[in-house]
């Protein structure tokens, strides 16, 4: 299993994050935000494969590309498009859906499940293309942890972060732990590799099931305990448009939530010399972003959402300010910013 990801958009322009959880048997696609021109770098098939559309908030630079996404997906047969966002998401998405005239929709497929996340609950509504996107409210679900949804292949988590007068939803995508055959333990067992190892690795088969190896019978549970070793799955976080101050409870909670994340893709709007502007506009400045990554102990930090007020040379200085706090920092590979 692995999480493939790519930052969309250009330096100094709208950005988004496309991610795919690939198990080898299935591929689940996620899109975090949908700014203007962010979809230009994706194939139509990639856009139509997105099953989870995750909005941080609804400022124009994070939603301006939605109409293009909607046009390609409004009547797709399967699976439904699941939309996540902060408080206000249900009303905003309903207005987006109803911003078109629907008179050729009656026999068309298409299902959208929209959920808005606040501190205490998740509210949801279902929209069907054949019903011209009339909202059908679903039962509210209490929320007592960061977890939004879990499948066999991934978990999606979120935290509400302050962005001036609105909330910005930060996301974390996590694979389940991997269980792999330990080659040393296999050698010590004295059995040759073969199809029987698939039975050991197949979690659908019960521990008390017996398989034959040579002249001996073995319980799958016993073989799993002896041969399988667990290791953490990949994890990927998307943080954008927020301001959290060190030394506060919000900072400590965010650090704890991000702890050990493999890849943190984070906004970095302002250089340190413009910290006053960062505070005024409720964004992070370079050294704060680096400090957050360092305290959380993430594997690597990828910068996005750089302010267009800067030149390429100034973006380089911003990068160095982050690097002073956290050496494992990088910019998206296709951005023409000098390191």
C-alpha positions in Angstrom: 0.0 0.0 0.0 1.1 3.6 -0.5 -0.3 7.1 -0.7 0.5 8.8 -4.0 0.2 12.6 -3.9 0.7 15.7 -5.9 0.4 19.5 -5.1 -1.7 21.1 -7.9 -1.5 24.6 -9.1 1.5 27.0 -9.4 3.6 28.9 -7.0 1.9 32.1 -6.1 -1.5 30.9 -7.4 -4.3 28.7 -6.2 -3.2 25.3 -4.9 -4.8 22.0 -4.1 -3.7 18.4 -3.2 -4.5 15.3 -5.1 -3.9 12.0 -3.3 -4.5 8.3 -4.1 -4.4 5.4 -1.7 -3.2 2.5 -3.8 -3.5 -1.0 -2.2 -2.6 -2.9 -5.3 -6.2 -4.1 -5.6 -8.0 -0.8 -5.3 -7.3 2.9 -5.8 -9.2 5.5 -3.7 -8.8 9.1 -4.8 -9.0 12.4 -2.8 -9.0 16.0 -3.7 -8.2 18.6 -1.0 -9.5 22.0 -2.1 -10.3 22.9 -5.7 -8.9 26.4 -6.6 -8.9 28.0 -10.0 -6.8 26.1 -12.6 -5.8 23.4 -10.0 -7.4 20.7 -12.1 -5.5 21.7 -15.3 -2.7 19.2 -14.4 -5.0 16.2 -14.0 -6.4 13.9 -16.7 -10.2 13.7 -17.0 -10.1 10.2 -15.8 -8.2 11.3 -12.6 -10.8 14.0 -11.9 -13.7 11.5 -12.4 -12.0 9.0 -10.1 -12.1 11.4 -7.1 -14.5 9.9 -4.5 -13.6 12.3 -1.6 -13.6 16.1 -2.2 -12.3 17.8 1.0 -12.7 21.5 1.3 -10.7 23.4 3.9 -13.0 26.4 3.6 -14.8 28.4 1.0 -12.7 31.4 0.2 -12.6 31.9 -3.5 -9.1 30.7 -4.1 -10.0 27.3 -2.6 -13.3 26.7 -4.5 -13.0 28.6 -7.8 -12.3 25.4 -9.8 -15.3 23.5 -8.5 -17.5 24.1 -11.5 -15.0 22.2 -13.7 -15.0 19.4 -11.2 -18.8 19.4 -11.0 -19.2 19.4 -14.8 -17.2 16.2 -15.1 -18.9 14.4 -12.1 -22.4 15.7 -11.7 -24.0 12.6 -13.3 -21.4 9.9 -12.9 -22.9 6.5 -12.1 -20.7 5.2 -9.3 -19.3 5.8 -6.7 -21.0 8.8 -5.1 -19.0 11.9 -4.6 -18.5 12.5 -0.9 -17.9 16.2 0.0 -16.4 17.3 3.4 -16.1 20.9 4.7 -16.3 23.2 7.7 -19.5 24.7 9.2 -21.6 26.2 6.4 -20.7 23.5 3.8 -24.3 22.2 3.4 -25.8 25.6 2.5 -22.8 26.6 0.2 -22.8 23.3 -1.7 -26.6 23.4 -2.1 -26.3 26.9 -3.6 -23.6 25.7 -6.0 -25.7 22.7 -7.1 -28.8 24.9 -7.7 -26.8 27.6 -9.6 -27.7 25.8 -12.8 -31.0 25.1 -14.7 -31.9 21.4 -14.5 -34.4 20.2 -17.1 -32.6 17.2 -18.6 -31.8 15.4 -15.4 -34.7 13.1 -14.6 -33.1 9.8 -15.9 -29.5 10.6 -15.1 -27.4 8.9 -12.4 -25.4 10.9 -9.9 -25.2 11.0 -6.1 -23.5 13.5 -3.9 -23.2 13.1 -0.1 -22.2 16.4 1.6 -21.0 16.6 5.2 -20.1 19.6 7.3 -17.9 19.2 10.3 -18.1 21.3 13.5 -16.6 20.6 16.9 -19.5 18.5 18.2 -21.2 16.9 15.2 -21.2 16.1 11.5 -24.3 17.2 9.6 -25.0 15.6 6.2 -27.3 15.9 3.2 -27.8 13.7 0.1 -28.2 15.2 -3.4 -29.3 13.2 -6.4 -28.9 14.4 -10.0 -32.3 12.9 -11.0 -34.0 15.0 -8.3 -32.3 18.2 -9.6 -30.1 18.3 -6.5 -32.9 18.9 -3.9 -31.3 18.5 -0.5 -32.3 15.4 1.5 -31.0 15.9 5.1 -29.5 12.9 6.8 -29.2 12.2 10.5 -26.6 14.2 12.4 -23.6 12.2 13.7 -21.9 13.1 17.0 -18.2 13.9 16.7 -15.9 13.1 19.6 -12.6 12.6 17.9 -10.7 13.7 14.8 -11.8 10.7 12.8 -14.3 11.5 10.0 -14.4 8.2 8.2 -12.6 4.8 8.2 -12.5 2.1 5.5 -10.4 -1.1 5.3 -7.8 0.9 3.3 -7.7 4.4 4.9 -8.8 6.7 7.6 -9.7 10.4 7.1 -9.2 12.7 10.0 -9.8 16.5 10.4 -9.3 19.4 12.8 -10.9 22.8 12.7 -8.3 25.6 12.7 -8.9 29.4 13.1 -8.6 31.5 10.0 -9.7 35.0 11.0 -13.5 35.0 11.3 -13.9 31.5 9.7 -12.8 28.0 10.4 -10.4 26.1 8.1 -10.6 22.3 8.1 -7.2 20.6 8.2 -7.1 17.0 7.0 -5.0 13.9 7.7 -5.1 10.8 5.5 -3.8 7.6 7.2 -3.2 4.1 5.9 -3.8 1.2 8.4 -0.7 -0.6 9.7 0.9 -2.9 7.2 1.5 -6.6 8.1 4.4 -8.1 6.1 6.1 -11.5 6.2 9.4 -11.4 8.2 12.0 -13.1 6.0 14.1 -14.1 9.0 11.2 -15.7 10.8 10.2 -17.5 7.5 13.7 -18.9 7.2 13.7 -20.0 10.9 10.4 -21.8 10.3 12.1 -23.9 7.7 9.3 -23.8 5.1 9.8 -22.8 1.5 7.8 -19.7 0.3 4.6 -20.6 -1.6 0.9 -20.0 -2.0 0.3 -20.8 1.6 1.8 -17.4 2.5 -1.3 -15.7 0.9 -3.4 -17.5 3.4 -1.3 -16.2 6.2 -1.6 -12.7 5.0 -5.3 -12.8 4.1 -7.1 -11.1 7.0 -10.4 -12.5 5.8 -9.4 -16.0 6.8 -9.8 -16.8 10.5 -7.0 -17.5 13.0 -8.4 -20.9 13.9 -8.3 -22.1 10.3 -5.8 -25.0 9.8 -3.4 -25.3 6.8 -1.0 -28.2 6.0 2.7 -27.6 5.5 4.5 -30.7 4.6 3.5 -33.3 7.2 2.4 -30.8 9.8 -0.8 -28.9 10.5 -0.6 -25.3 11.5 -3.2 -22.8 12.8 -3.2 -19.6 10.7 -3.2 -17.6 14.0 0.0 -19.3 15.2 1.7 -18.7 11.8 0.7 -15.0 11.8 2.0 -14.5 15.3 5.3 -16.0 14.2 5.7 -14.6 10.7 3.9 -11.3 10.5 5.4 -8.0 11.5 3.4 -4.7 11.7 4.7 -1.4 10.5 2.8 2.0 10.2 1.1 2.8 7.0 1.7 6.1 5.1 0.2 9.3 6.4 -0.4 12.7 4.6 -1.7 16.0 6.1 -3.1 19.1 4.3 -3.1 22.4 6.3 -3.9 25.7 4.7 -5.2 29.2 5.6 -4.9 29.1 9.4 -3.1 30.9 12.2 -2.1 29.1 15.5 0.2 30.6 18.0 3.0 28.6 19.8 2.4 28.2 23.5 -1.4 27.9 23.2 -3.6 24.9 23.8 -4.5 25.0 20.1 -0.8 24.7 19.1 -0.2 21.8 21.5 -3.3 20.0 20.2 -2.3 20.5 16.6 1.3 19.3 17.3 -0.1 16.2 19.0 -2.5 15.4 16.1 0.3 15.8 13.5 2.9 13.8 15.5 4.8 11.4 13.3 2.9 12.2 10.1 5.0 11.2 7.1 4.2 14.2 4.8 2.9 17.5 5.9 1.7 19.8 3.0 1.3 23.2 4.6 0.6 26.7 3.7 3.5 29.2 3.9 2.0 32.6 3.0 4.5 35.0 4.5 8.2 35.6 5.1 9.2 36.3 8.7 9.7 40.0 7.9 6.0 40.2 7.1 4.9 38.5 10.4 2.6 41.5 11.1 0.7 40.9 7.9 0.5 37.2 8.7 -1.1 37.9 12.0 -3.5 40.5 10.5 -4.6 38.0 7.7 -4.6 34.9 10.0 -1.9 33.0 8.1 1.3 31.3 9.1 4.8 32.8 8.5 7.8 30.8 7.5 9.5 30.2 10.8 6.2 29.2 12.5 5.6 26.6 9.8 9.0 25.1 10.3 8.6 25.1 14.0 5.2 23.3 13.7 6.8 20.6 11.6 9.8 20.2 13.9 7.7 20.0 17.1 5.3 17.5 15.4 8.3 15.4 14.2 6.9 14.9 10.7 8.8 13.0 8.1 9.0 15.9 5.6 7.4 19.3 5.0 6.1 20.4 1.6 5.3 24.1 1.3 2.3 25.4 -0.7 0.1 28.5 -0.9 3.0 31.0 -1.2 2.0 34.6 -1.4 2.1 36.2 -4.9 3.5 39.3 -3.3 7.0 37.8 -3.5 9.4 37.2 -6.4 11.0 33.8 -7.0 14.1 35.0 -5.2 12.0 36.0 -2.2 10.3 32.6 -2.2 13.8 31.2 -2.0 14.4 33.3 1.1 11.1 32.2 2.6 12.2 28.5 2.0 15.4 29.2 3.8 13.6 30.7 6.8 11.6 27.5 7.1 14.7 25.3 6.6 16.4 27.0 9.5 13.6 25.5 11.7 13.1 22.3 9.9 15.7 20.9 7.5 13.5 18.3 5.7 11.5 21.0 3.8 10.8 21.1 0.1 8.8 22.7 -2.5 6.6 20.9 -5.1 9.0 19.4 -7.7 7.5 21.2 -10.7 7.6 24.7 -9.2 10.4 26.9 -10.7 11.6 28.2 -7.4 15.4 28.2 -6.8 16.5 26.2 -3.8 
